[in-house]
């Protein structure tokens, strides 16, 4: 694998050297973006494992705890205030929380960039967030196996096992179908 990668990088280096300088930067930028996207692993990825025990601060000053012992179906969503797809996803999450809360389903939003709530609280109020919002960081993301892009969501079944991992913005119909299968 290393030989193949080295060979492809050598070819790419020769290709760039034969281009004019402005073109070189454009091609290099596009290649870097493509490579970063591939490393980020866009798309859905299944991760079989237990929901980690978490105990996180909420924006109201309390503490939220969850573990694999819980029997509620849980959608844990990692997001940030600067992430446009994350903000676009919030109305769908509000809708899913409202639709299935009586069937022991919950959404838990884990904010990764605003521990004080200066930006997150106004967003939550404006968008009518009706689900639990907690303050997270890289350490909590690591407990889930790492988060390489936002939004990233983990669907946990009643048995405490992570059933699905969703990276990026997914249609509410797909999330609804996956959640319903766990209820």
N, CA and C atoms as a LAMMPS dump frame, in Angstrom:
ITEM: TIMESTEP
0
ITEM: NUMBER OF ATOMS
549
ITEM: BOX BOUNDS ff ff ff
-5.0000000000000000e+02 5.0000000000000000e+02
-5.0000000000000000e+02 5.0000000000000000e+02
-5.0000000000000000e+02 5.0000000000000000e+02
ITEM: ATOMS id mol type element x y z
1 1 1 N 0.823 -1.193 0
2 1 2 C 0 0 0
3 1 3 C 0.874 1.266 0
4 2 1 N 1.963 1.22 0.753
5 2 2 C 2.845 2.379 0.798
6 2 3 C 3.485 2.637 -0.562
7 3 1 N 3.858 1.543 -1.281
8 3 2 C 4.449 1.694 -2.606
9 3 3 C 3.479 2.346 -3.572
10 4 1 N 2.201 1.894 -3.512
11 4 2 C 1.182 2.453 -4.405
12 4 3 C 0.982 3.929 -4.105
13 5 1 N 0.896 4.274 -2.818
14 5 2 C 0.713 5.668 -2.435
15 5 3 C 1.914 6.505 -2.888
16 6 1 N 3.126 6.01 -2.65
17 6 2 C 4.332 6.74 -3.057
18 6 3 C 4.368 6.923 -4.57
19 7 1 N 3.991 5.897 -5.306
20 7 2 C 3.963 5.972 -6.762
21 7 3 C 2.973 7.032 -7.226
22 8 1 N 1.782 7.034 -6.635
23 8 2 C 0.775 8.02 -7.02
24 8 3 C 1.191 9.431 -6.633
25 9 1 N 1.832 9.58 -5.491
26 9 2 C 2.292 10.911 -5.083
27 9 3 C 3.404 11.392 -6.006
28 10 1 N 4.309 10.497 -6.447
29 10 2 C 5.376 10.874 -7.38
30 10 3 C 4.783 11.347 -8.704
31 11 1 N 3.812 10.597 -9.199
32 11 2 C 3.148 10.979 -10.449
33 11 3 C 2.496 12.337 -10.304
34 12 1 N 1.816 12.574 -9.175
35 12 2 C 1.134 13.837 -8.939
36 12 3 C 2.149 14.983 -8.876
37 13 1 N 3.282 14.758 -8.232
38 13 2 C 4.327 15.775 -8.126
39 13 3 C 4.848 16.158 -9.525
40 14 1 N 5.108 15.171 -10.377
41 14 2 C 5.564 15.437 -11.748
42 14 3 C 4.491 16.215 -12.515
43 15 1 N 3.239 15.796 -12.356
44 15 2 C 2.112 16.457 -13.023
45 15 3 C 2.051 17.936 -12.637
46 16 1 N 2.192 18.238 -11.342
47 16 2 C 2.127 19.622 -10.869
48 16 3 C 3.29 20.455 -11.395
49 17 1 N 4.492 19.871 -11.44
50 17 2 C 5.67 20.616 -11.891
51 17 3 C 5.573 21.032 -13.351
52 18 1 N 4.808 20.316 -14.157
53 18 2 C 4.685 20.65 -15.568
54 18 3 C 3.607 21.694 -15.837
55 19 1 N 2.891 22.103 -14.829
56 19 2 C 1.834 23.099 -14.993
57 19 3 C 2.375 24.483 -14.669
58 20 1 N 1.662 25.508 -15.124
59 20 2 C 1.996 26.887 -14.759
60 20 3 C 1.621 27.088 -13.292
61 21 1 N 2.304 28.022 -12.664
62 21 2 C 2.147 28.217 -11.224
63 21 3 C 0.69 28.437 -10.781
64 22 1 N -0.104 29.348 -11.404
65 22 2 C -1.492 29.535 -10.95
66 22 3 C -2.316 28.253 -11.08
67 23 1 N -2.108 27.51 -12.181
68 23 2 C -2.848 26.262 -12.363
69 23 3 C -2.438 25.244 -11.304
70 24 1 N -1.171 25.226 -10.981
71 24 2 C -0.645 24.286 -9.997
72 24 3 C -1.365 24.435 -8.654
73 25 1 N -1.546 25.671 -8.227
74 25 2 C -2.199 25.912 -6.942
75 25 3 C -3.656 25.46 -6.968
76 26 1 N -4.338 25.711 -8.082
77 26 2 C -5.738 25.281 -8.189
78 26 3 C -5.859 23.764 -8.125
79 27 1 N -5.025 23.065 -8.881
80 27 2 C -5.065 21.605 -8.89
81 27 3 C -4.672 21.052 -7.524
82 28 1 N -3.642 21.632 -6.916
83 28 2 C -3.198 21.169 -5.592
84 28 3 C -4.296 21.363 -4.557
85 29 1 N -4.991 22.482 -4.629
86 29 2 C -6.075 22.752 -3.685
87 29 3 C -7.211 21.744 -3.855
88 30 1 N -7.612 21.497 -5.075
89 30 2 C -8.674 20.527 -5.339
90 30 3 C -8.245 19.14 -4.874
91 31 1 N -7.017 18.749 -5.173
92 31 2 C -6.517 17.434 -4.756
93 31 3 C -6.505 17.318 -3.228
94 32 1 N -6.08 18.381 -2.554
95 32 2 C -6.06 18.357 -1.087
96 32 3 C -7.468 18.206 -0.525
97 33 1 N -8.427 18.899 -1.118
98 33 2 C -9.808 18.786 -0.659
99 33 3 C -10.361 17.381 -0.885
100 34 1 N -10.068 16.811 -2.04
101 34 2 C -10.52 15.444 -2.328
102 34 3 C -9.885 14.469 -1.349
103 35 1 N -8.592 14.608 -1.114
104 35 2 C -7.881 13.72 -0.196
105 35 3 C -8.439 13.864 1.22
106 36 1 N -8.695 15.087 1.668
107 36 2 C -9.253 15.314 3.008
108 36 3 C -10.643 14.699 3.131
109 37 1 N -11.441 14.804 2.08
110 37 2 C -12.773 14.217 2.087
111 37 3 C -12.69 12.701 2.198
112 38 1 N -11.767 12.108 1.457
113 38 2 C -11.604 10.657 1.537
114 38 3 C -11.159 10.229 2.927
115 39 1 N -10.247 10.989 3.525
116 39 2 C -9.804 10.658 4.87
117 39 3 C -10.921 10.819 5.891
118 40 1 N -11.805 11.789 5.658
119 40 2 C -12.906 12.023 6.594
120 40 3 C -13.924 10.897 6.552
121 41 1 N -13.917 10.116 5.512
122 41 2 C -14.82 8.976 5.437
123 41 3 C -16.264 9.396 5.302
124 42 1 N -16.571 10.224 4.325
125 42 2 C -17.934 10.693 4.134
126 42 3 C -18.889 9.521 3.993
127 43 1 N -20.108 9.715 4.439
128 43 2 C -21.128 8.689 4.306
129 43 3 C -21.358 7.945 5.607
130 44 1 N -22.213 6.951 5.529
131 44 2 C -22.583 6.18 6.702
132 44 3 C -21.552 5.095 6.964
133 45 1 N -21.312 4.861 8.225
134 45 2 C -20.365 3.842 8.616
135 45 3 C -20.964 3.124 9.818
136 46 1 N -21.036 1.81 9.784
137 46 2 C -21.59 1.044 10.888
138 46 3 C -20.513 0.831 11.934
139 47 1 N -20.844 1.046 13.18
140 47 2 C -19.902 0.824 14.275
141 47 3 C -20.613 0.035 15.347
142 48 1 N -20.28 -1.233 15.449
143 48 2 C -20.877 -2.069 16.487
144 48 3 C -20.07 -1.892 17.759
145 49 1 N -20.708 -1.468 18.796
146 49 2 C -20.05 -1.268 20.079
147 49 3 C -21.045 -0.683 21.046
148 50 1 N -20.655 -0.64 22.293
149 50 2 C -21.554 -0.11 23.311
150 50 3 C -21.518 1.406 23.375
151 51 1 N -22.658 1.943 23.745
152 51 2 C -22.733 3.381 24.039
153 51 3 C -21.813 3.628 25.229
154 52 1 N -20.873 4.546 25.111
155 52 2 C -19.991 4.821 26.248
156 52 3 C -20.744 5.523 27.375
157 53 1 N -20.273 5.339 28.58
158 53 2 C -20.829 6.079 29.709
159 53 3 C -20.405 7.532 29.549
160 54 1 N -21.393 8.434 29.606
161 54 2 C -21.077 9.856 29.494
162 54 3 C -21.73 10.613 30.633
163 55 1 N -21.063 11.629 31.068
164 55 2 C -21.568 12.542 32.081
165 55 3 C -21.08 13.927 31.667
166 56 1 N -21.997 14.713 31.121
167 56 2 C -21.617 15.995 30.539
168 56 3 C -22.451 17.134 31.111
169 57 1 N -21.845 18.295 31.148
170 57 2 C -22.543 19.497 31.611
171 57 3 C -23.572 19.938 30.574
172 58 1 N -24.683 20.453 31.078
173 58 2 C -25.699 21.029 30.2
174 58 3 C -25.546 22.549 30.242
175 59 1 N -26.197 23.214 29.296
176 59 2 C -26.122 24.674 29.273
177 59 3 C -26.905 25.308 30.42
178 60 1 N -27.784 24.539 31.044
179 60 2 C -28.538 25.078 32.184
180 60 3 C -27.776 24.904 33.493
181 61 1 N -26.573 24.299 33.425
182 61 2 C -25.748 24.149 34.623
183 61 3 C -25.845 22.781 35.265
184 62 1 N -26.725 21.932 34.782
185 62 2 C -26.861 20.589 35.321
186 62 3 C -25.879 19.625 34.677
187 63 1 N -26.084 18.359 34.969
188 63 2 C -25.263 17.299 34.393
189 63 3 C -26.174 16.285 33.736
190 64 1 N -25.81 15.86 32.547
191 64 2 C -26.559 14.843 31.814
192 64 3 C -25.71 13.574 31.783
193 65 1 N -26.319 12.446 32.164
194 65 2 C -25.605 11.181 32.127
195 65 3 C -26.369 10.178 31.279
196 66 1 N -25.616 9.33 30.61
197 66 2 C -26.201 8.256 29.807
198 66 3 C -25.177 7.134 29.737
199 67 1 N -25.668 5.926 29.482
200 67 2 C -24.771 4.776 29.367
201 67 3 C -25.438 3.687 28.545
202 68 1 N -24.724 2.599 28.346
203 68 2 C -25.263 1.469 27.597
204 68 3 C -26.371 0.761 28.372
205 69 1 N -26.521 1.084 29.641
206 69 2 C -27.569 0.488 30.478
207 69 3 C -28.937 1.126 30.221
208 70 1 N -28.958 2.302 29.606
209 70 2 C -30.222 2.98 29.318
210 70 3 C -31.019 2.164 28.305
211 71 1 N -32.346 2.244 28.397
212 71 2 C -33.195 1.468 27.487
213 71 3 C -33.902 2.337 26.452
214 72 1 N -33.568 3.612 26.4
215 72 2 C -34.147 4.478 25.383
216 72 3 C -33.319 4.416 24.105
217 73 1 N -34.013 4.494 22.978
218 73 2 C -33.311 4.659 21.711
219 73 3 C -32.798 6.096 21.703
220 74 1 N -31.512 6.26 21.405
221 74 2 C -30.877 7.574 21.519
222 74 3 C -30.127 7.924 20.242
223 75 1 N -30.329 9.142 19.782
224 75 2 C -29.55 9.67 18.663
225 75 3 C -28.623 10.733 19.249
226 76 1 N -27.332 10.418 19.315
227 76 2 C -26.326 11.344 19.841
228 76 3 C -25.742 12.094 18.649
229 77 1 N -25.896 13.423 18.656
230 77 2 C -25.504 14.241 17.505
231 77 3 C -24.394 15.21 17.906
232 78 1 N -23.218 15.049 17.313
233 78 2 C -22.117 15.988 17.519
234 78 3 C -22.254 17.121 16.509
235 79 1 N -22.191 18.37 16.997
236 79 2 C -22.385 19.527 16.128
237 79 3 C -21.594 20.719 16.651
238 80 1 N -21.516 21.755 15.828
239 80 2 C -20.846 23.001 16.209
240 80 3 C -21.642 24.178 15.657
241 81 1 N -21.505 25.318 16.296
242 81 2 C -22.265 26.503 15.893
243 81 3 C -21.824 27.043 14.537
244 82 1 N -20.588 26.8 14.137
245 82 2 C -20.07 27.3 12.858
246 82 3 C -20.418 26.378 11.691
247 83 1 N -20.976 25.214 11.975
248 83 2 C -21.225 24.18 10.969
249 83 3 C -22.607 24.358 10.338
250 84 1 N -22.636 24.832 9.088
251 84 2 C -23.907 25.077 8.403
252 84 3 C -24.765 23.813 8.283
253 85 1 N -24.216 22.646 7.87
254 85 2 C -25.049 21.438 7.822
255 85 3 C -25.617 21.064 9.19
256 86 1 N -24.861 21.346 10.25
257 86 2 C -25.359 21.07 11.603
258 86 3 C -26.607 21.91 11.891
259 87 1 N -26.546 23.173 11.518
260 87 2 C -27.679 24.073 11.745
261 87 3 C -28.864 23.677 10.871
262 88 1 N -28.585 23.228 9.654
263 88 2 C -29.654 22.794 8.757
264 88 3 C -30.348 21.542 9.283
265 89 1 N -29.634 20.741 10.062
266 89 2 C -30.175 19.484 10.588
267 89 3 C -31.088 19.689 11.807
268 90 1 N -30.931 20.78 12.527
269 90 2 C -31.662 20.989 13.777
270 90 3 C -33.18 20.87 13.612
271 91 1 N -33.82 21.479 12.604
272 91 2 C -35.276 21.308 12.485
273 91 3 C -35.708 19.839 12.356
274 92 1 N -34.934 19.024 11.657
275 92 2 C -35.249 17.592 11.532
276 92 3 C -35.126 16.905 12.887
277 93 1 N -34.124 17.277 13.673
278 93 2 C -33.944 16.676 14.992
279 93 3 C -35.08 17.072 15.93
280 94 1 N -35.506 18.327 15.845
281 94 2 C -36.653 18.794 16.638
282 94 3 C -37.89 17.977 16.271
283 95 1 N -38.091 17.776 14.975
284 95 2 C -39.234 17.012 14.481
285 95 3 C -39.189 15.559 14.975
286 96 1 N -38.033 14.914 14.903
287 96 2 C -37.896 13.526 15.348
288 96 3 C -38.102 13.395 16.854
289 97 1 N -37.558 14.338 17.624
290 97 2 C -37.745 14.318 19.085
291 97 3 C -39.223 14.416 19.424
292 98 1 N -39.905 15.332 18.778
293 98 2 C -41.336 15.528 19.041
294 98 3 C -42.141 14.302 18.621
295 99 1 N -41.815 13.727 17.491
296 99 2 C -42.569 12.604 16.938
297 99 3 C -42.443 11.329 17.772
298 100 1 N -41.238 11.055 18.315
299 100 2 C -40.994 9.768 18.966
300 100 3 C -40.709 9.824 20.463
301 101 1 N -40.802 10.98 21.089
302 101 2 C -40.467 11.054 22.507
303 101 3 C -41.372 10.178 23.374
304 102 1 N -42.613 9.956 22.962
305 102 2 C -43.531 9.108 23.725
306 102 3 C -43.228 7.624 23.551
307 103 1 N -42.311 7.293 22.628
308 103 2 C -41.943 5.897 22.389
309 103 3 C -40.531 5.606 22.914
310 104 1 N -40.127 6.368 23.912
311 104 2 C -38.81 6.217 24.544
312 104 3 C -37.667 6.441 23.553
313 105 1 N -37.745 7.56 22.864
314 105 2 C -36.679 8.006 21.972
315 105 3 C -36.218 9.372 22.441
316 106 1 N -34.927 9.62 22.294
317 106 2 C -34.388 10.936 22.644
318 106 3 C -33.252 11.314 21.72
319 107 1 N -33.14 12.605 21.502
320 107 2 C -32.005 13.183 20.79
321 107 3 C -31.142 13.86 21.846
322 108 1 N -29.836 13.683 21.729
323 108 2 C -28.896 14.369 22.607
324 108 3 C -27.905 15.097 21.71
325 109 1 N -27.927 16.416 21.749
326 109 2 C -26.995 17.225 20.975
327 109 3 C -25.733 17.469 21.782
328 110 1 N -24.579 17.207 21.188
329 110 2 C -23.29 17.428 21.856
330 110 3 C -22.577 18.555 21.108
331 111 1 N -22.591 19.743 21.702
332 111 2 C -21.937 20.884 21.069
333 111 3 C -20.436 20.797 21.322
334 112 1 N -19.66 20.988 20.276
335 112 2 C -18.213 20.803 20.377
336 112 3 C -17.396 22.09 20.347
337 113 1 N -18.063 23.249 20.214
338 113 2 C -17.258 24.462 20.038
339 113 3 C -17.639 25.638 20.927
340 114 1 N -18.637 25.505 21.774
341 114 2 C -19.111 26.672 22.516
342 114 3 C -19.44 26.305 23.967
343 115 1 N -18.414 26.095 24.801
344 115 2 C -18.677 25.669 26.185
345 115 3 C -19.43 26.701 27.032
346 116 1 N -19.37 27.963 26.658
347 116 2 C -20.07 28.988 27.442
348 116 3 C -21.524 29.15 27.021
349 117 1 N -21.836 28.741 25.807
350 117 2 C -23.201 28.877 25.302
351 117 3 C -23.484 30.226 24.658
352 118 1 N -22.47 31.055 24.51
353 118 2 C -22.666 32.392 23.94
354 118 3 C -23.317 32.341 22.561
355 119 1 N -22.942 31.356 21.749
356 119 2 C -23.527 31.218 20.41
357 119 3 C -24.588 30.127 20.375
358 120 1 N -24.364 29.056 21.118
359 120 2 C -25.272 27.9 21.07
360 120 3 C -26.655 28.223 21.648
361 121 1 N -26.719 28.924 22.766
362 121 2 C -28.01 29.207 23.404
363 121 3 C -28.941 30.029 22.513
364 122 1 N -28.462 31.106 21.868
365 122 2 C -29.354 31.828 20.956
366 122 3 C -29.832 30.958 19.777
367 123 1 N -28.953 30.105 19.269
368 123 2 C -29.343 29.197 18.18
369 123 3 C -30.426 28.244 18.661
370 124 1 N -30.23 27.679 19.842
371 124 2 C -31.208 26.735 20.401
372 124 3 C -32.57 27.402 20.589
373 125 1 N -32.564 28.625 21.085
374 125 2 C -33.814 29.345 21.314
375 125 3 C -34.496 29.676 19.983
376 126 1 N -33.727 30.187 19.028
377 126 2 C -34.279 30.583 17.741
378 126 3 C -34.876 29.382 16.991
379 127 1 N -34.244 28.215 17.125
380 127 2 C -34.678 27.04 16.373
381 127 3 C -35.622 26.136 17.177
382 128 1 N -35.96 26.544 18.384
383 128 2 C -36.918 25.779 19.176
384 128 3 C -36.437 24.385 19.547
385 129 1 N -35.168 24.271 19.911
386 129 2 C -34.608 22.963 20.271
387 129 3 C -35.379 22.394 21.462
388 130 1 N -35.91 21.187 21.287
389 130 2 C -36.719 20.528 22.302
390 130 3 C -36.049 19.265 22.843
391 131 1 N -34.761 19.134 22.594
392 131 2 C -34.02 17.967 23.054
393 131 3 C -32.847 18.398 23.917
394 132 1 N -32.269 17.441 24.611
395 132 2 C -31.163 17.71 25.529
396 132 3 C -29.932 18.181 24.768
397 133 1 N -29.341 19.259 25.242
398 133 2 C -28.124 19.791 24.637
399 133 3 C -27.037 19.808 25.711
400 134 1 N -25.893 19.209 25.385
401 134 2 C -24.798 19.12 26.345
402 134 3 C -23.528 19.705 25.733
403 135 1 N -22.54 19.923 26.597
404 135 2 C -21.268 20.514 26.189
405 135 3 C -20.248 19.394 26.058
406 136 1 N -19.699 19.249 24.857
407 136 2 C -18.744 18.174 24.598
408 136 3 C -17.385 18.689 24.185
409 137 1 N -16.494 17.747 23.901
410 137 2 C -15.143 18.074 23.456
411 137 3 C -14.551 16.865 22.739
412 138 1 N -13.273 16.945 22.409
413 138 2 C -12.618 15.841 21.702
414 138 3 C -12.585 14.565 22.531
415 139 1 N -12.512 14.708 23.838
416 139 2 C -12.45 13.533 24.714
417 139 3 C -13.731 12.706 24.606
418 140 1 N -14.88 13.371 24.638
419 140 2 C -16.147 12.646 24.525
420 140 3 C -16.307 12.075 23.122
421 141 1 N -15.865 12.811 22.108
422 141 2 C -15.92 12.296 20.74
423 141 3 C -15.069 11.04 20.62
424 142 1 N -13.937 11.019 21.298
425 142 2 C -13.062 9.851 21.296
426 142 3 C -13.719 8.625 21.892
427 143 1 N -14.583 8.822 22.878
428 143 2 C -15.294 7.689 23.485
429 143 3 C -16.223 7.005 22.485
430 144 1 N -16.648 7.749 21.475
431 144 2 C -17.513 7.192 20.445
432 144 3 C -16.693 6.662 19.261
433 145 1 N -15.386 6.683 19.378
434 145 2 C -14.537 6.203 18.296
435 145 3 C -13.992 7.312 17.423
436 146 1 N -14.246 8.539 17.794
437 146 2 C -13.743 9.676 17.033
438 146 3 C -14.788 10.252 16.103
439 147 1 N -14.748 11.549 15.969
440 147 2 C -15.646 12.282 15.077
441 147 3 C -14.751 13.059 14.125
442 148 1 N -14.854 12.769 12.825
443 148 2 C -13.946 13.353 11.842
444 148 3 C -14.592 14.442 11.005
445 149 1 N -15.857 14.67 11.183
446 149 2 C -16.565 15.714 10.465
447 149 3 C -17.881 15.978 11.174
448 150 1 N -18.464 17.119 10.915
449 150 2 C -19.721 17.476 11.568
450 150 3 C -20.799 17.743 10.54
451 151 1 N -22.03 17.459 10.844
452 151 2 C -22.472 16.712 12.019
453 151 3 C -22.143 15.228 11.891
454 152 1 N -21.945 14.589 13.027
455 152 2 C -21.811 13.137 13.102
456 152 3 C -22.762 12.657 14.185
457 153 1 N -23.561 11.652 13.841
458 153 2 C -24.569 11.135 14.763
459 153 3 C -24.391 9.643 14.964
460 154 1 N -24.726 9.198 16.158
461 154 2 C -24.686 7.782 16.511
462 154 3 C -26.069 7.379 16.993
463 155 1 N -26.635 6.351 16.376
464 155 2 C -27.939 5.837 16.782
465 155 3 C -27.706 4.64 17.704
466 156 1 N -28.194 4.758 18.934
467 156 2 C -28.021 3.727 19.948
468 156 3 C -29.365 3.047 20.172
469 157 1 N -29.37 1.712 20.104
470 157 2 C -30.594 0.942 20.301
471 157 3 C -30.916 0.739 21.773
472 158 1 N -32.061 0.126 22.028
473 158 2 C -32.487 -0.155 23.404
474 158 3 C -31.518 -1.07 24.141
475 159 1 N -30.758 -1.848 23.388
476 159 2 C -29.793 -2.769 23.986
477 159 3 C -28.473 -2.091 24.35
478 160 1 N -28.377 -0.777 24.127
479 160 2 C -27.169 -0.031 24.477
480 160 3 C -26.063 -0.116 23.451
481 161 1 N -26.353 -0.732 22.304
482 161 2 C -25.34 -0.857 21.257
483 161 3 C -25.517 0.23 20.204
484 162 1 N -24.388 0.729 19.71
485 162 2 C -24.417 1.704 18.621
486 162 3 C -24.778 0.941 17.356
487 163 1 N -25.906 1.325 16.752
488 163 2 C -26.416 0.626 15.574
489 163 3 C -25.956 1.259 14.271
490 164 1 N -25.848 2.571 14.26
491 164 2 C -25.496 3.303 13.032
492 164 3 C -24.639 4.511 13.391
493 165 1 N -23.796 4.873 12.433
494 165 2 C -23.042 6.124 12.517
495 165 3 C -23.341 6.887 11.241
496 166 1 N -23.788 8.12 11.392
497 166 2 C -24.114 8.965 10.247
498 166 3 C -23.143 10.141 10.229
499 167 1 N -22.446 10.323 9.127
500 167 2 C -21.578 11.484 8.995
501 167 3 C -22.174 12.402 7.943
502 168 1 N -22.251 13.663 8.284
503 168 2 C -22.811 14.63 7.354
504 168 3 C -24.313 14.779 7.539
505 169 1 N -24.9 15.543 6.645
506 169 2 C -26.327 15.848 6.682
507 169 3 C -27.098 14.747 5.961
508 170 1 N -28.037 14.12 6.652
509 170 2 C -28.825 13.02 6.098
510 170 3 C -30.282 13.441 5.997
511 171 1 N -31.005 12.949 4.998
512 171 2 C -32.438 13.269 4.882
513 171 3 C -33.198 12.764 6.102
514 172 1 N -34.164 13.546 6.563
515 172 2 C -34.94 13.177 7.743
516 172 3 C -35.658 11.841 7.526
517 173 1 N -36.013 11.53 6.281
518 173 2 C -36.698 10.266 5.997
519 173 3 C -35.802 9.065 6.31
520 174 1 N -34.511 9.185 6.027
521 174 2 C -33.575 8.098 6.31
522 174 3 C -33.408 7.941 7.816
523 175 1 N -33.214 9.062 8.512
524 175 2 C -33.084 9.004 9.968
525 175 3 C -34.345 8.421 10.593
526 176 1 N -35.502 8.861 10.107
527 176 2 C -36.788 8.376 10.612
528 176 3 C -36.886 6.861 10.454
529 177 1 N -36.517 6.361 9.295
530 177 2 C -36.566 4.919 9.024
531 177 3 C -35.657 4.143 9.966
532 178 1 N -34.443 4.626 10.17
533 178 2 C -33.483 3.952 11.04
534 178 3 C -33.93 3.988 12.499
535 179 1 N -34.496 5.119 12.924
536 179 2 C -34.986 5.247 14.298
537 179 3 C -36.169 4.317 14.513
538 180 1 N -37.123 4.325 13.57
539 180 2 C -38.303 3.478 13.668
540 180 3 C -37.92 2.006 13.787
541 181 1 N -36.893 1.588 13.074
542 181 2 C -36.438 0.197 13.14
543 181 3 C -35.952 -0.182 14.534
544 182 1 N -35.489 0.805 15.301
545 182 2 C -35.009 0.539 16.661
546 182 3 C -36.104 0.642 17.721
547 183 1 N -37.202 1.314 17.373
548 183 2 C -38.299 1.464 18.332
549 183 3 C -39.1 0.183 18.356
